[in-house]
Amino acid sequence: MKSNTFYAPKTIQELVELLKMKKERNDLYLVAGATDLAIHIKKQGILHFATIDLTHMDELKEIEKKDDVIEIGAAVTMTKLEKSIIIQVHGYALAGAAGRVGSTQIRNRATIGGNIANAAHCADTITACFALGATAVLLDSEGVFRELPLEEFVLGLGETQIKPDEALVNIRIPKGSTSIYSSFSKVGSRKNVTISKLNHAVRLVFKDNYVTEAAMYFGSIGPKPIKALNIEKHCIDREWNEALLLQLLDLGSKLIDEAIPTRTSRHYKRIAIKGVISDVFNDILSQREVI
């Protein structure tokens, strides 16, 4: 009887050796929490498989300041992300997204690497990372690292640019500053333990109370989070006030009409998008009042 095999590398070199093996096998899965793998195996009826568990690599469980970026190991859990002071300061939207993933038990096991590598259309951390301008760092079977924008790494539903002999090892986000603010909001089917029906993340740069830069994304509308270009452009050089909020709510509904004109969920999401835009708007307002 064929048995399942579980590998647990502790160093980059050990991982590189296993990636050489993975290149030749299609039954060898990379895991970092395995909360999604269990569902995949059950759905596909897979009986025999092997895993490479990244959670035994200490260096992939750290959040560190490096030069002008914050480096997040692929095996960092949602709980650690949510509670990290570094992430709260430099990537507040990501801390918020991590804190809204599933239940407490799931957040204690689920990792940012797994959430991103699986590329579910409702993955909350992907939307936040897009808004923050994150990059993905990959390691291949030759021990070579490559880095690319996360927005390019995620191709669509369940699809990424990862190669058969590569592992996602780090996520990097730019360091923040006192003029940069970010936020995240979502709506789902159940409170706390919920899969997003719609999520929203922003990163804004202010001069006084006027927006000088804006990155705005909405998830669970298409195969990957969509960039709200019209809404971004509308914010530039405008004051962050109630008058702007009313305009953003209208633009949000129009975005839904354009993105999913024939989908049955369009009517619900025309209303839901106003909720997440309002949440994010008020959160940014609160953050700025504290400052």
Order of alpha helices (4+ residues) and beta strands (2+ residues): beta-alpha-beta-alpha-beta-beta-beta-alpha-alpha-alpha-alpha-alpha-alpha-beta-beta-alpha-beta-beta-beta-beta-beta-beta-beta-alpha-alpha-alpha
